[in-house]
Amino acid sequence: MEEFPETSFIALCDGKENNYHTYIKEQGFKGFINKLNFIKDFKAVLDSFVLIPE
């Protein structure tokens, strides 16, 4: 599997008018490039678009 540089971020294709890209544009890259905060921020992005039943 190909490895990505630390500055990479994942773009989601949810078929909803590029909601993820709109979020990135509004929030900027703060936290997404920071490796230590990546997982936390990525989960926050997912939670903002997906309701996961507990």
N, C-alpha and C positions, 0 to 999 in steps of 0.2 A: 504494500500500500504506500502511496506517495506521501511523503512528509511535507508539512507546510511550515513556512517560516513563522516565527513568533508573532509577526505583525499581521498574520492572516486573520480574516474573520469569515464566518459562514453566512452565506446569503440563502435565506429560505424562499422557496417558491410555493406560496400558499394559494396562488390563483386569486388573490383578493386585491388587485390593483396595486401590487408592490407595497403592501402595508409595511413590511420589514424595512424596505429601502426608505420609505417615508419616515419611519421611526429613526433610522440611522441619520437621515438628513436633519431631523429636528433635534436629536440628542447629540449629534456630532460623534466623534470616534472615542470620546472619553470613556475609559473603562474597557472598551472592546479590544483595544490594542494592549492594554495592561494584562499580561498573562495571569497574574494573580487574581484579577477580578473577572476574568473572561467567563468562567463557568457560572458564577453568580449572576453576572449581567445577562448572559445568554439565557439562563433559566427565567430571569425576569422578563425578557423579551417574549419567550414562549408563553409565560403565564399571562402576558398582556393580550395574547391572541387566542389562546386555547384554554378552555375551562376543563380541568381534569377532575373527574369525580373522585372523591376520597373513599 
